Amino acid sequence: MGGLSGAPATAQEEARAQTLADIRQELSVLFVEIQNLRRELATTGAPQTFQPGASVLSRVDAIETELQRLTAKTEELEFLITRIITDGTNRIGDLEFRLVELEGGDLSQLGETPRLGGEDPDAPSGGLGLGGSLPSTGPELAVGEQARFDAARAALNDGDAQRALDLFSDYTTDYPGGALIGQAHFYRGEALTELAQNAPAARAYLDSFSADPASEVAPRALYNLGLRLADLNQVSEACVTLGEVQVRFPDTDVSFDAGAERRALGCN
């Protein structure tokens, strides 16, 4: 991402962009250094009653214990993040397969589902294993991108669903990696819903969530995906998706709506 100027800002950004593997490596180095320091202190020949030496050793022991705790916690977080990403990717892949079936598409053309967040955990990364570097303070847009997005939103707000659909479809084609891509897919789904095209709408909501699971529309995109699956008589999948809303976004209004919808569908 551009927009950074000056060496201090660059250094700060690089420091924030450490991966969990980097942190683990640093903790390991620190652990070895503490062990070496502890050995040096222990082999000075100082008598056991030498209080200053004993005090330093005690502090070294405490630091060593804390490093061990942090290392264990880092490994736990790394495992949890990997499991969440893998589970989410598998769920999206399954939904894509079912949507292609509903649309009458060619299942043989389905490629491998992109990893949630768009990043391979084994590839070099500047982030925390969730798809790249840490988010910037705001979206960086190409020239004219915001204007085209706003025009599509205006068409949707004016009740012209077909024009909004066309504009958002063009937007997602021209800016597949744009900062507003998750929202664009979401509003494309809204336009398709207005046009009673439930299967394409479900795919649009799925595209929205998978493109940016942390966007402001992500909870509603997942919720609307569940609704459209229910409209397509995919009740089991709808129940799972609505349940996922409650798990991922428990403290939101949409989580309450998802619970009500699950009860209406008779979900277990």
Buried (B, 14 or more C-beta within 10 A) or exposed (E): EEEEEEEEEEEEBEEEBBBBBEBBEEBEEBBEEBEEBBEEBEEEEEEEEEEEBBEBBEEBEEBBEEBEEBBEEBEEBBEEBEEBBEEBBEBBBEBBBBBBEBEEBEEEEEEEBBBBBEBEBEEEBBBBBBBBBEEEEEBEBEEEBBEBBEBBBEBBEEEBBEBBBBBBBEBBEEBEEBBBBBBBBBBBBBBBBBBEBBBBBBBBBBBBBBBBBEBEBBBBBBBBBBBBBBBBEBEEBBBBBBBBBBEBBEEBEBBEBBBEBBEEBEBE
